Amino acid sequence: MPRLIFVDTHGKDDSERATLPFIAANVAAVSGQEAYVLLTIEGVWLATTGYADGIQHDGMPALRPLMDEFLDNGGRIWACGACTKPRGIDEEQLVKGAQMVPFA
């Protein structure tokens, strides 16, 4: 089975671009695909506890429940290690189901 990777580079700076990869990835996960959301740049903050709470773009679902639904559907959240390190994010800060992946 192919692995589908959806890249998310945004957080609170752009709620629409932060949410859309999770919508697409959730569709893939629900259809039985192996789906991952790779968080990079400012998107890595989404992997931290409490950060995604309250993020919602008009006309789209709230981000935190969408992330939970994605994980419940078998999706995986990857936080880019090269992006978390300069932001001072460590494993203990991550939401349940997210993991850091080393790229540097």
Buried (B, 14 or more C-beta within 10 A) or exposed (E): EEEBBBBBBBBBEBBEBBBBBBBBBBBBBBEEBBBBBBBBBBBBBBBBEEBBEEBBBEEBBBBBEBBBBBBEBEBBBBBBBBBBBEBEBEEEBBBEBBEBBEEE
